[in-house]
Amino acid sequence: MATHPGMTINGHGIVTVGKTIDEATINAIYMERTAKMEHAARQMGFEGVTIEHEEMLEYNRSKMAEQGRSISRPKTNHSDEWRDYRRKIERGQPWNRGWT
């Protein structure tokens, strides 16, 4: 899997990894959310990223680099979100943030 936090195995499901169990679990939650969003987008006609979109993204990246702004994502501390989910489960609260 190299540097990737997860992958889908056709016909079997997903596999996620992380430095800790909580990070691997949060990666699985993120993968599920992303899959649901992509499914909804495809239901509305999204067919994938176009060449024009890729060019626009590259243009924006180069403009940000010229301005000296960071274009990398900040590192996420998954433990905070893990604790939030654990507390919700302990209290008997819904923990899926409305994604069912």
N, C-alpha and C positions, 0 to 999 in steps of 0.2 A: 504494500500500500504506500510505500515510500513516505512522503510527507502529508498524505491525504488522511483526514480524520475518519473517513468512512467510504463504503462502497456498496453498491447494490449488486446482488447476484441474481440474475434472472431466474425466476421460478423458485427462489429460495427465500429472499428477503434481503435484509441489510446486515452489514458488519461494521461496527464502529470501534475505534480505539481512542485512547487518551492516556495521559500520564497518570491519571487516577481513575478509579471507578466512576466517580461523579462526573468527570470530564467526558468519559466515554458515553455515559448515559445522556448527558446534555447534548452531545453530538448526535445521538440517535433521535432525540426530541427535535433538534434542528432539522435533521434530514426529513423527518415525517412532516414537519411544518412546510418545508420547501416543496416537498412532493405534492402536498395538498394545494399550495399556491399555484404551482405549475399546472396541476390538473384543472383548477378553476380557470386559469388564463387560457388554457387550450380549449376549454368549453366555450370561451368567448371569442375564439378564433385566432389566438396567438399561435404562430407556427414556428417560432424560434427567432433568434437574433439575426437580423439582416446585416448585410455588408455595410449598409449606411449607418446602422446603429454602432457597429464595431468601429467604423471610422470616426463617428462622433465621440465615442468613448476615448479613443486614442488621442483625438484633438484635445479633449478636456484634460486628459492626463498630462499632455505636453504643456498646456497652458498653466496647470497647477505647478508643474516642475519649474517652469520659467519664473513663477512667482515665489518659488522657494517653499511651497507648501508641501507637506508630506502627503503622499498618495497611498501609503500603506495603512492598513487597518490597525487600530491599537489592539494589543493583546487583551483577551478577555479572561477575567478570573471566574471560572465556571463554578467555583465553590459557593459564591454568593447565591447564584441562581439555584444550585443544588439544595442549599439550606432552605431557600424559600419554598421549593417544592416539598421538601421533607416536612416543614412546618404545616403546610396546607394538608398533607396527608394525615398527619398526627391530629389535626383539628377536624378531620372529616370534611374538609372543603374541597370543591372541585379544583383540580390542578392542571387542567388542560387548556386554560386561557381561552375557552370558547371554541377550540378546534376539536370537533368530534368526528 
